[in-house]
């Protein structure tokens, strides 16, 4: 029931927004009572936090697998991480939109638990860039933090415009992003 409620909440938050969706909307959409809701979640914000935690934990797990793949070059890992963000938007759909769009509705207490995980995602990208520089695959004269934020900006904003089944595939979009980044940091 918790999973069904979460899925329905994600759908409603995507369609109507977090603020415009009431607990009553959620429970009516699956035919349960508010008591059922409160059995699983202490508040609507607690539900949103749960959605965020699931999303970022899954994303971090996938990112870690990419980073620990010893058979891939730094270029390939960078592509895989950028592609991961596009494919995740494709596969997660509404959950991705809710994750990026509705974070502003989380309390400081919830953000204190979520932001370190979001930061870890960025730190992992920074680590990859630093290791790529050390190996000679990337130039040494760029600000790793700024480039990491730039990569995140490209990836995180794509939920707004990326359309699965559109004119460009997820791999084509990821390749374009990677080419933009690498032409700026790649050695000649």
SULQUIPE-V714480 format. One record per backbone hydrogen bond with DSSP energy under -1.0 kcal/mol. CO is the residue of the C=O (numbers start at 1). NH is the residue of the N-H. E is the energy in kcal/mol with one decimal. If there is no record, write none. Layout:
co:CO nh:NH e:E
co:CO nh:NH e:E
//
This chain:
co:1 nh:5 e:-2.7
co:2 nh:6 e:-2.5
co:3 nh:7 e:-2.7
co:4 nh:8 e:-2.2
co:5 nh:9 e:-2.5
co:6 nh:10 e:-2.6
co:7 nh:11 e:-2.1
co:8 nh:12 e:-2.5
co:9 nh:13 e:-3.4
co:10 nh:14 e:-2.4
co:11 nh:15 e:-2.4
co:12 nh:16 e:-3.4
co:13 nh:17 e:-1.1
co:22 nh:26 e:-1.8
co:23 nh:27 e:-2.7
co:24 nh:28 e:-2.6
co:25 nh:29 e:-1.7
co:27 nh:32 e:-2.3
co:33 nh:37 e:-1.5
co:34 nh:38 e:-2.9
co:35 nh:39 e:-1.1
co:36 nh:40 e:-1.0
co:37 nh:40 e:-1.1
co:37 nh:41 e:-2.6
co:43 nh:47 e:-1.5
co:44 nh:48 e:-2.2
co:45 nh:49 e:-2.4
co:46 nh:50 e:-2.1
co:47 nh:51 e:-2.2
co:48 nh:52 e:-2.4
co:49 nh:53 e:-2.9
co:50 nh:54 e:-2.4
co:51 nh:55 e:-2.1
co:52 nh:56 e:-2.8
co:53 nh:57 e:-2.4
co:54 nh:58 e:-2.1
co:55 nh:59 e:-2.4
co:56 nh:60 e:-2.7
co:57 nh:61 e:-2.1
co:58 nh:62 e:-2.1
co:59 nh:63 e:-2.5
co:60 nh:64 e:-2.7
co:61 nh:65 e:-1.7
co:62 nh:66 e:-1.7
co:63 nh:67 e:-2.6
co:64 nh:68 e:-1.9
co:66 nh:69 e:-1.4
co:68 nh:70 e:-1.2
co:69 nh:72 e:-1.5
co:73 nh:77 e:-2.4
co:74 nh:78 e:-2.4
co:75 nh:79 e:-2.4
co:76 nh:80 e:-2.8
co:77 nh:81 e:-2.4
co:78 nh:82 e:-2.4
co:79 nh:83 e:-3.3
co:80 nh:84 e:-2.2
co:81 nh:85 e:-1.4
co:82 nh:86 e:-1.4
co:83 nh:87 e:-3.2
co:84 nh:88 e:-2.5
co:85 nh:89 e:-1.5
co:86 nh:90 e:-2.0
co:87 nh:91 e:-3.1
co:88 nh:92 e:-3.4
co:89 nh:93 e:-1.6
co:92 nh:95 e:-2.1
co:93 nh:97 e:-1.8
co:94 nh:98 e:-2.8
co:95 nh:99 e:-2.5
co:96 nh:100 e:-2.3
co:97 nh:101 e:-3.0
co:98 nh:102 e:-2.2
co:102 nh:105 e:-2.0
co:103 nh:106 e:-2.1
co:107 nh:111 e:-2.8
co:108 nh:112 e:-2.1
co:110 nh:113 e:-1.2
co:110 nh:114 e:-1.8
co:111 nh:115 e:-3.0
co:114 nh:118 e:-2.0
co:115 nh:119 e:-3.1
co:116 nh:120 e:-1.9
co:117 nh:121 e:-1.6
co:118 nh:122 e:-1.5
co:119 nh:123 e:-3.2
co:120 nh:124 e:-2.4
co:121 nh:125 e:-1.3
co:122 nh:126 e:-2.6
co:123 nh:127 e:-2.6
co:124 nh:128 e:-2.0
co:125 nh:129 e:-2.4
co:126 nh:130 e:-2.6
co:127 nh:131 e:-2.7
co:128 nh:132 e:-2.3
co:129 nh:133 e:-2.0
co:130 nh:134 e:-2.6
co:131 nh:135 e:-2.0
co:132 nh:137 e:-1.4
co:132 nh:138 e:-1.8
co:137 nh:187 e:-1.2
co:143 nh:147 e:-2.5
co:144 nh:148 e:-2.6
co:145 nh:149 e:-2.5
co:146 nh:150 e:-2.3
co:147 nh:151 e:-2.6
co:148 nh:152 e:-2.6
co:149 nh:153 e:-2.5
co:150 nh:154 e:-2.2
co:151 nh:155 e:-2.7
co:152 nh:156 e:-3.6
co:153 nh:157 e:-1.6
co:157 nh:160 e:-2.1
co:158 nh:162 e:-3.0
co:163 nh:166 e:-2.3
co:169 nh:173 e:-2.2
co:170 nh:174 e:-2.4
co:171 nh:175 e:-2.6
co:172 nh:176 e:-2.1
co:173 nh:177 e:-2.4
co:174 nh:178 e:-2.8
co:175 nh:179 e:-2.7
co:176 nh:180 e:-2.2
co:177 nh:181 e:-2.1
co:178 nh:182 e:-3.4
co:179 nh:183 e:-2.2
co:181 nh:184 e:-1.3
co:181 nh:185 e:-1.1
co:182 nh:186 e:-3.2
co:185 nh:139 e:-5.1
//
